[in-house]
């Protein structure tokens, strides 16, 4: 019998703009689980993102990583709502959010290039998934709130988990949008499956691709519904050894802030449900409070 840590989650690679899964039925499993592993393209250099994830919250030290440090000074007041550095009182995580319109202004140039490459990968994955559903091609762009025509919202989010803080790692939530391309190298991520929480063991050379609430809502009444995965990060505890803190980062593909969320069915086509920004604000508010979950 498989243990929880050995559960064979779906794994794929992107070839010629199509998802090729490692095992038969991989796509169906991924759509039901709400996520899957995908091979990192060989040409995608992640060194800038890794450096930023491990340095963004630190003060400039006059050393070689100064261009990746001191970002706690970039607050929402300097940028926009939900953008910049946040330290959470209810979680161990401190975070840096940055939407693509700010990348050139704030990020080191090499990190902007990586963010663009991750966005392009995420869009290719989204198109490859949509190609396996029953939604007509001409509806893809309006259905995804302009995401496929460079009118969506594209965020890079960096997470540093502070084991010295006694709190949950990161609260239970579902991602808000279409797909999330996540780099997670250390244990701690857990997904909800029924009444159980299952740990996700990192796999070298892969991203984790999460499906978000917008995808779940859009496809709920289609012939091929897609689940959004509920997940959390377990509390990180000091273990008495010298070891790095837990870090992760991700590229989020969302609808444009002025767009609506939709449901699709063959009889009625696209039906508007609610403004995406209203939905996003609710998810974020419930994720970072005690006594709530970032679900819907």
N, C-alpha and C positions, 0 to 999 in steps of 0.2 A: 504494500500500500504506500502511496506517495505521502510524504510529509508535506505540511503547508509550504515549507521553504523550497520544495522540489516541484511545485505545481508547474506543468509545462506551458507557460504562457506563449502566445503566438509570437512568431518572429518572422521578419520579412526584409527584403532589400528592394530598392527602387531601381528598375532596369527599363530603359527606354520609356520613361514616364508611366510605367505600370508597376504595381506592387506584386512582387513574387514572394510567396510565403514558403517557409522552409518545410511545411508539412501540409498534406491535404486537409482541407477544411479550415486552414489558417485564417482566411478572411472572415468566415462566419464566426469563428471563435473570437477574433478581435472585435467584431461588431457587438457581440454579446458581452464580452468582458469589459469593453469600454476603453481598451488600450492595447498596445502591442509594442514589441521591440523592433527597431529598424537599424540596419547597418549604417554607420556614419560613412558618408562618401569619402573615398580615399583622398580627394583633393581638398577637403574641408579642414583647414587648420584651426584648431580650437584653443591655441595657446593664449590668445588675447582674452578670450572669455574666461579661461581658467585663472589667469592672473587677476582679472577684474574681480571675480568672485571671491578671491582670497585676500583682496586688498582694499576694496571700495570703502569700507567702513573705518579704515585706519587713517590717522593723521599723516600728512606728508612727513617723511623722515629724512629727506635729503639724499636718499639712496636711489638705486636703479629703478625702483618701482613707483617713483613719485607720480608719474602720469596716470597711475591706476589707483592712487590714494587721495584722501581728502574729499570724497564725494558726499560725506554726511552734510556738507554745507549746501548741497543742491536740494532745496526743500520745495514743497508744492507752491509756496509763496513765490519762488523764483521761476517756476515752470508753469504748472497747471494742476488742477484738481487730480488727485490720484497719482501724480508724477513725483519722482525724486526719492529721497531717502526717508525711510520710516523705521522707527524702533517701536516694537510692539510691547505693550504692558502685559498682555494676556498670553503671549507665546514666547518661546525662546528665540524666535527668528527676528532678525533685523533685515530690511529689504531695500532694494533700489529698483524702482520702476522707471522705465523710460520708453515713451512712444516714439515711433520712427521719425516724426517731424523734428524731434530734438536730437537725434543721434549725431548729426554732423556738428551741432553746437556743443555737445557735452562729452561724448565719448572720445577716447583716443582714436585717430583715424583707422588704425588696423582693427580695432574692435567694431567700428562702424561697418567695415567690409565683412567681418564675420557675421554681424547681425543681419546684413542684407543677404548673405549666403544662406543663413538659417531660415530667413523669411522665404526665400525662393524655394528651399527644400520643403518647407511647410506647405506652400501653395501647390507644389507638385504632388505632395501627398494628398492634399485635399481634393485636387482634380482626379487623382487616381481612385480615391474612394468614391467620389460622386459618380464616376464612370461605372461603378458596380451597383448603383442604386437605380430606382425607377423614375427618378426626377428628370424631365426632359432637359437636354443640354441648354436650350435657350433660356431656361429658368435659373440656371446655376448662379449667375451673377446677382440678379435681384434677390434670390433666395438667401444668399450669403451676405447681404447688406453691402454690396460693392467690394467685398473682400478680394474677389478674383480680378478686379480691374483697378487695383491700386487705390481704391477709395475706402478700404477697410481701416481698422485700427490694428496696428502691429506693435506689440510691446516686447521688450526684453526685460526680464525680471531676474534679479540676483538675490540669493538667500544665504545668510550666514546664521547658523544655529549656535547659540551661546550656552554651553553646558553648565556654566556657572549660575545661570538663571533657572530657578526651580519653577517650571511651568510646562504646559504641553509644548511639544515641538512646533507643530502647526495644526490648527483646528481642522476638523472634518469639513470638506468642501468638494464641490465639483467645479471644474474650470468653466468659465462663462461662455466661451465661444465655439469655434469650429474644430480646430486641432491645436494641440500644444506640443512643441518639440522640446523635450526635457533632457538635460544632461544631469545625471545623478550618479555619483561615484561611490558613495558610502551607504551602508545599510541605514534603515530608519523609515523609508517610505513603506506605507501599508495601504492596501486597497480593501474595500468592503465587498464581501461576497456573501450574500444572504445575511446571516446574523454573525458572521465571522470576519475578523480582520486578518488578512494574509500578508506576510512580509514579502517585499519585492527585493530579490537579490540582484544587485547591479551586475550587468554584463559588459565586460570590456568591449570597446569598439562599437557601442550601440547608443542610440538615443531611445528614450521612451516616448511614444506618441500617445497622448491622451485625447479622447473625444470629449467635447464640452457640451454644455447644456443647449446651446443653439442647435447643434447637430441632433441632439436627442429630441428636441421639440420639433424641428423641421420634419424628421422622419417617423415620428411616432405613429402616424396613421398611413404610412407608406407600406409597400410590400416588403421592404427590407429595413426595419427599424434599427437604429444605432443607439447603443447605450452610452451615457456619460458616466464615467467612473467616479465614484465617491472615494476619496483618498485623504490621507493625513500623514503627518510625520510624527513618529513617537518621540517622547521626551528623551533628549540626549543627556547622558550622565557621565561625569568625569570617571575615568577608570583607573586613575593613579599612574598612568603611563604617559610618556610624552608622545602624543599623537595629534594629528591635525583636527581642527573642528570640522563639523559637517557643513558642506557647501553644496549648493545646486544652482542651476540657472536654466531659463527656458525662454523660448520664443512663443508668444501667444498670438494666434490669428483670430480676430474678432470682426464683427460687423462695424461699419462706420457709425460714429456716435449719433448721427442724425437719422439713422435707419431704424426700421422695425424688425422684430423677430416674426418668423412665419412658421406655419404648419403647411404641410403638403399632403394632398391625397388626389388620386386620379380623377375623382368626380368634380372637385372644386378648384383644383390647382393650388395656388398659394393663397393662404388666408392669414392676414396680419393678426398677431396676438397682443403685442405690447411694444413700446419703444425700447430699443436695445439699451440705451443709456440708463433708463429707469431700472431695467432688469439687472444691469451691471452694478449699479449703486446698491441695490438690495443684496446681491451676492457678497459684495465686498464688506458691507456693513455687518452682515451676519457672520462672516468668516472671522472677523477680528474682535468679536465680543464674547464674553462668557455667557454660557447658557443658551447659545444659539449654534447653528451649523450653517455653513455656506451652501445650502441646498435650495430647492424651490418646490 
